[in-house]
Amino acid sequence: MAAVNRVYAARLAGMVVLGPDGESMGRVRDVVISISIVRQQPRVLGLVVELLTRRRIFVPILRVTAIEPGSVTLATGSVSMRRFAQRPGEVLVLGQVIETRVRVDDPDLPQLSGIEVIVADLGIEQTRTRDWMVTRVAVRSQRRLRRSNVHVVEWQHVHGLTPSGLAMPDQGVAQLLDLFEGQRAVEVADAIRELPAKRRFEVVNALDDERLADVLQELSEDDQFDVLQQLKAERAADVLEAMDPDDAADLLGSMAPSDAEQFLRRMDPEDSKDVRRLLSHSPDTAGGLMTSEPVVLAPDTTVAEALARVRDPDLTPALASLVFVVRPPTATPTGQYLGCVHLQRLLREPPAELVGGIMDTDLPNLTPEDSLAAVTRYFAAYNLVCGAVVDDENHLLGAVSVDDVLDHLLPEDWRESMEEPQLSTAEGAT
């Protein structure tokens, strides 16, 4: 397939990046250009590439040997593995430029004269010196997104692509959200983390509560707190309610008690009750690690019903691996715990079988006071990724899953660290 020397930047998003031998290295997530205070043709500096390990790195554009319709090929497989960090003068096309408001003075487009239009894309072109420059700007009316309303303008006829123009408030994020569509919450969190503060705030405000809650859970506690502080009080409470109770408790537990209490008071009492209960336990114990919303069933539930419950796409694979059986009521922490049923057992039994007849009653349980080290040993000893937490009166309080354990074993900054994360030693572990 023939390489091209002219392309629109947004079309590069998601393209596979190949090494010189054709091996896949990752995907393009953004294009970095230079925009200066003085009016100067923007130059393409390089690509933000997300590696298979999810680390985002910068690849200089001169390392690109070919751009084809389905892939970008590098001249060398040797690239800096340093995590991408935006420098002064560098601008992200997808993250910052698209949906900027500009003005056009193209004599061939008199209908655009004197009005603000929206940047829809940037055309970039390779010159004879192998440099890539921004040569065209695709713009559209502010009225809305019909493709027929998109006009392509030579860059010299566009005014407003400046640092001050990019700093203007209330920039749209619709195209940026389209890029996030279908991406996992952790991938969106990685992208948001690398945006300038202004754009991060605009994206956060545009996400719906459920999506923002999922993304928030993948950010560091400092970033989570910053996001909550930027939101209006009522919306911050709504987002906390949409988070998993254990993640909300971890976030609130990292704050000053007075700040946490302000958020808790604004939350729905039913949601805040679960979070308050989790906050009553030390964070490095089974009680502090657990979620209060595992899959809990009555003993007369059929295998077919149990399988329907674990198919819930909102469940993590770890929580879906085990269902817990209690005498009604089934809401934690009131039910008397009877036992658990492994997902593999559910898959082997007839659909009409009752879960009360196939329970594992011999598996030991965790107590809310068990330490992080004890929970880690428990998972290793019994080859589990999820375990019940039961109190002295045999009430099911919740469940700990392996992702909660890993979150506490890794260093606090593992999501942002430039180095590969090292497991910290759990107290008392051997």
C-alpha positions in Angstrom: 0.0 0.0 0.0 1.5 3.4 -1.0 2.6 5.8 1.7 1.0 9.3 1.7 2.6 12.6 2.4 -0.6 14.5 3.1 -3.1 13.5 5.8 -5.6 14.9 8.3 -4.4 14.6 11.9 -7.7 13.3 13.4 -7.6 10.3 11.0 -4.3 9.2 12.6 -6.1 8.6 15.9 -6.1 4.9 16.8 -3.8 3.9 13.8 -1.5 1.0 14.5 2.2 2.0 14.8 4.6 -0.5 13.3 8.3 -1.0 13.8 10.6 -1.4 10.7 10.1 -5.2 10.8 6.3 -4.8 10.8 5.8 -5.6 14.5 3.0 -3.7 16.2 4.3 -1.2 18.8 1.1 0.5 19.8 -1.4 3.1 18.5 -1.4 6.8 17.7 -3.3 8.8 20.4 -2.5 12.4 19.3 -0.3 14.6 17.1 2.0 17.2 18.6 2.5 20.5 16.8 4.3 23.8 17.6 2.2 26.9 17.9 4.1 30.2 18.7 3.0 33.6 19.7 4.2 35.1 16.5 2.2 34.1 13.4 4.2 31.2 12.0 3.2 28.1 10.1 2.7 25.3 12.7 5.2 22.5 12.4 4.5 18.9 13.3 6.8 17.7 16.1 5.7 14.1 16.5 3.1 11.6 17.7 1.9 10.6 21.0 1.9 6.8 20.8 0.3 4.5 23.3 2.4 1.3 23.7 0.9 -2.1 24.3 1.7 -1.6 28.0 -0.5 1.6 28.0 2.5 3.9 28.5 2.2 7.0 26.3 5.5 8.1 24.7 6.5 10.8 22.3 7.8 9.7 18.8 9.5 12.5 16.8 7.9 12.9 13.4 11.3 12.4 11.7 11.2 8.8 13.0 8.1 8.2 10.9 9.1 6.6 7.6 5.6 6.0 6.1 2.0 6.9 6.8 -0.4 4.5 5.1 -4.2 4.3 5.2 -4.2 1.8 8.1 -0.9 2.2 9.9 2.1 4.4 10.7 5.6 2.8 10.2 8.7 3.9 12.1 12.2 4.0 10.6 13.5 2.4 13.8 12.2 0.3 16.7 14.5 2.2 19.0 12.5 5.0 20.6 12.6 6.7 24.0 10.4 4.9 26.5 10.1 8.1 28.7 6.4 8.8 29.4 5.1 11.7 27.3 5.1 15.1 29.0 4.0 18.2 27.2 6.6 20.9 26.9 6.1 24.7 26.5 5.2 25.5 22.9 3.9 22.0 22.2 0.2 21.6 21.4 -1.9 18.5 21.1 -4.0 18.5 17.9 -6.8 16.2 19.2 -6.6 17.3 22.8 -6.4 21.0 22.4 -6.8 22.3 18.8 -9.9 20.6 17.5 -13.1 22.6 18.3 -11.1 25.8 18.9 -13.0 28.9 17.6 -11.2 30.7 14.8 -11.9 33.3 12.1 -11.3 32.9 8.3 -10.5 35.5 5.7 -10.4 33.3 2.6 -11.7 35.3 -0.4 -13.1 32.0 -1.8 -15.3 31.6 1.2 -17.1 34.9 1.7 -19.9 33.2 3.7 -17.3 32.7 6.5 -16.1 36.2 6.7 -16.6 38.0 10.0 -18.0 35.0 11.9 -16.4 32.5 14.3 -16.0 28.9 13.0 -14.9 25.7 14.7 -11.7 23.8 13.8 -12.7 20.3 12.8 -9.3 19.0 11.8 -5.8 20.0 10.6 -4.3 18.9 7.3 -0.6 18.1 7.7 1.8 17.7 4.8 5.4 16.5 4.3 7.8 19.0 2.7 10.8 18.4 0.5 13.0 18.6 3.6 11.0 15.7 5.2 9.5 18.1 7.8 5.7 17.9 8.3 3.8 21.2 8.4 0.2 22.2 9.0 -0.9 23.3 5.6 -4.8 23.2 5.8 -7.4 23.7 8.4 -10.9 22.1 8.2 -13.5 24.3 9.8 -17.2 24.1 10.2 -20.0 26.4 11.3 -20.8 26.6 15.0 -24.4 25.6 14.3 -23.6 21.9 14.1 -21.7 19.0 12.7 -23.1 18.3 9.2 -20.2 17.2 7.1 -21.5 19.3 4.2 -20.8 22.4 6.3 -17.1 21.6 6.6 -14.7 23.8 4.6 -11.0 23.3 4.0 -9.0 26.5 4.3 -5.3 27.2 3.7 -3.6 27.8 7.1 -2.6 31.4 6.3 -6.3 32.4 6.0 -7.0 31.2 9.5 -6.7 33.5 12.5 -6.9 32.4 16.2 -4.6 29.4 16.2 -2.4 30.9 18.9 -1.6 30.1 22.5 -4.1 32.8 23.6 -6.8 31.5 21.3 -6.4 28.0 22.7 -6.7 29.4 26.2 -10.2 30.8 25.5 -12.9 29.2 27.8 -15.9 27.1 26.8 -14.1 25.2 24.0 -16.2 22.2 22.7 -15.2 18.6 23.4 -17.7 16.6 21.3 -15.0 15.3 18.9 -12.7 14.5 21.8 -15.5 12.5 23.5 -16.0 10.7 20.2 -12.4 9.6 20.3 -13.0 8.2 23.8 -16.1 6.3 22.8 -15.4 2.6 23.2 -12.2 3.1 25.1 -11.8 1.6 28.6 -12.1 4.0 31.5 -8.4 3.5 32.3 -7.5 4.6 28.8 -9.7 7.7 29.1 -8.1 8.5 32.4 -4.6 8.3 30.9 -5.7 10.7 28.1 -7.3 13.1 30.5 -4.3 13.1 32.8 -2.1 14.4 30.0 -4.4 17.2 28.9 -3.7 20.8 30.1 -5.8 21.8 33.1 -8.2 23.9 31.0 -9.0 21.0 28.6 -9.2 18.5 31.5 -11.8 20.6 33.2 -13.9 20.9 30.0 -13.8 17.2 29.3 -14.7 16.4 32.9 -17.7 18.7 32.8 -18.9 17.1 29.5 -18.7 13.4 30.7 -21.9 12.0 32.2 -21.9 11.0 35.9 -21.5 7.3 35.3 -18.7 7.6 32.8 -16.9 10.2 35.0 -17.2 7.9 38.0 -15.6 5.1 36.1 -12.8 7.4 34.9 -12.3 8.9 38.3 -11.7 5.5 39.8 -8.6 5.1 37.5 -7.0 8.4 38.5 -4.6 9.0 41.5 -6.2 10.2 44.7 -4.7 13.7 44.2 -6.2 13.9 40.7 -9.5 12.6 42.0 -9.7 15.3 44.7 -8.8 18.0 42.2 -11.6 16.9 39.9 -14.2 16.8 42.7 -13.1 20.3 43.8 -13.8 21.6 40.3 -17.3 20.2 40.2 -20.3 21.9 41.6 -21.2 20.5 45.0 -24.4 18.7 43.9 -22.7 17.1 40.9 -19.7 16.0 43.0 -22.1 14.1 45.2 -23.8 12.5 42.2 -20.5 11.3 40.9 -19.5 9.9 44.3 -22.8 8.0 44.4 -22.1 6.5 40.9 -18.7 5.3 42.1 -18.2 1.8 43.6 -18.7 2.2 47.4 -15.2 1.0 48.1 -13.6 3.4 45.6 -15.6 6.3 47.0 -14.5 5.3 50.5 -10.9 5.2 49.4 -11.2 8.7 47.9 -13.0 10.2 50.9 -10.7 8.4 53.3 -7.7 10.2 51.8 -9.2 13.6 52.5 -9.3 15.7 55.6 -12.3 14.4 57.7 -14.1 17.8 57.4 -13.8 17.7 53.5 -15.0 14.1 53.4 -18.0 14.9 55.7 -19.1 17.8 53.4 -19.3 15.4 50.5 -21.0 12.6 52.5 -23.8 15.0 53.7 -24.6 15.9 50.1 -24.9 12.2 49.0 -28.1 10.2 49.0 -28.4 8.7 52.5 -28.6 5.2 51.1 -25.4 5.6 49.2 -23.5 7.4 51.9 -24.5 4.8 54.5 -22.5 2.1 52.6 -19.5 4.5 52.3 -19.6 5.5 55.9 -19.6 1.8 56.9 -16.5 1.2 54.8 -14.8 4.3 56.2 -15.2 2.8 59.8 -12.6 0.2 59.0 -8.9 0.8 58.7 -8.0 1.1 55.0 -5.4 -1.7 55.1 -7.7 -4.3 56.4 -10.3 -6.6 54.7 -13.0 -4.3 56.0 -11.4 -1.3 54.4 -10.6 -3.1 51.2 -14.0 -4.7 50.6 -16.9 -3.7 48.4 -20.3 -3.7 50.0 -21.9 -4.7 46.6 -20.8 -8.3 45.7 -23.2 -10.7 44.0 -25.4 -11.9 46.9 -28.2 -14.5 46.4 -30.8 -16.3 48.4 -30.4 -20.1 48.6 -33.5 -20.7 46.5 -32.0 -18.8 43.5 -31.6 -21.0 40.4 -28.3 -21.4 38.6 -29.9 -19.7 35.6 -30.7 -16.6 37.7 -27.2 -16.7 39.2 -25.6 -16.8 35.8 -27.7 -13.9 34.7 -26.5 -11.8 37.7 -22.8 -12.5 37.0 -23.2 -11.5 33.3 -23.7 -7.9 34.5 -21.2 -5.9 32.5 -20.7 -3.5 35.4 -19.2 -6.3 37.5 -15.4 -6.8 37.4 -14.2 -10.3 36.4 -13.0 -10.8 40.0 -16.4 -10.0 41.6 -18.1 -12.1 38.9 -16.0 -15.2 39.8 -17.9 -15.9 43.1 -21.5 -15.5 44.2 -22.3 -15.4 47.9 -25.4 -17.1 49.4 -27.2 -15.7 52.5 -30.5 -16.1 54.2 -32.8 -13.2 53.2 -32.5 -10.3 53.3 -29.7 -10.4 50.8 -28.5 -6.8 51.2 -25.2 -6.5 53.1 -24.6 -6.5 56.0 -27.9 -8.1 57.2 -28.0 -11.6 55.7 -26.7 -14.7 57.5 -23.9 -16.1 55.4 -24.3 -19.7 54.2 -21.6 -20.2 51.7 -20.4 -19.4 48.2 -20.6 -20.8 44.7 -17.8 -20.5 42.2 -18.5 -19.4 38.6 -17.0 -22.6 37.2 -19.5 -24.7 39.3 -22.4 -22.6 38.1 -21.3 -23.4 34.5 -21.3 -27.1 35.2 -24.8 -27.4 36.8 -28.3 -27.6 35.3 -30.0 -24.2 34.9 -32.9 -25.3 37.3 -30.5 -26.3 40.1 -30.7 -24.2 43.2 -27.6 -22.5 44.4 -28.4 -23.6 48.0 -27.6 -27.1 47.0 -24.2 -26.5 45.4 -22.5 -24.1 47.9 -18.9 -24.4 49.0 -19.3 -24.3 52.8 -15.8 -25.4 53.7 -13.9 -22.3 52.4 -12.7 -20.1 55.3 -13.8 -16.5 55.4 -12.0 -13.2 55.9 -12.8 -11.1 58.9 -13.0 -7.3 58.7 -9.9 -7.0 60.9 -7.7 -9.2 58.7 -4.6 -7.3 57.5 -3.6 -6.6 53.9 -0.9 -9.3 54.3 -3.4 -11.8 55.6 -5.8 -11.1 52.7 -2.9 -11.5 50.2 -1.9 -14.9 51.8 -5.6 -16.0 51.7 -5.9 -15.4 48.0 -2.6 -17.2 47.3 -3.5 -20.2 49.6 -6.9 -20.8 48.1 -6.3 -19.7 44.5 -9.0 -17.1 44.7 -9.5 -13.6 43.2 -12.5 -12.8 45.5 -13.3 -13.6 49.1 -16.2 -13.1 51.6 -15.8 -10.8 54.6 -17.9 -12.0 57.5 -18.4 -10.6 61.0 -18.5 -12.4 64.4 -22.3 -13.0 64.0 -21.9 -14.5 60.6 -23.3 -11.6 58.7 -21.9 -11.1 55.2 -20.3 -7.6 55.2 -19.0 -7.6 51.7 -16.2 -9.0 49.6 -12.6 -8.3 48.8 -11.4 -8.7 45.2 -7.8 -9.0 44.0 -7.9 -5.7 42.2 -8.5 -4.0 45.6 -5.5 -5.8 47.0 -3.2 -4.8 44.1 -4.3 -1.2 44.4 -3.0 -1.2 48.0 0.2 -3.2 47.3 1.4 -0.9 44.6 3.0 2.5 45.4 0.5 5.4 45.6 1.8 6.9 42.4 1.9 3.7 40.3 -0.5 5.2 37.8 1.8 8.1 37.1 5.2 6.8 37.9 7.9 7.1 35.2 9.3 3.8 36.3 7.8 0.4 36.2 5.8 -0.1 39.5 7.4 -2.2 42.2 5.3 -4.1 44.6 5.6 -2.7 48.1 6.1 -5.3 50.9 2.8 -5.9 52.8 3.4 -5.7 56.5 3.9 -9.2 58.0 4.3 -10.8 54.6 7.0 -13.4 54.1 
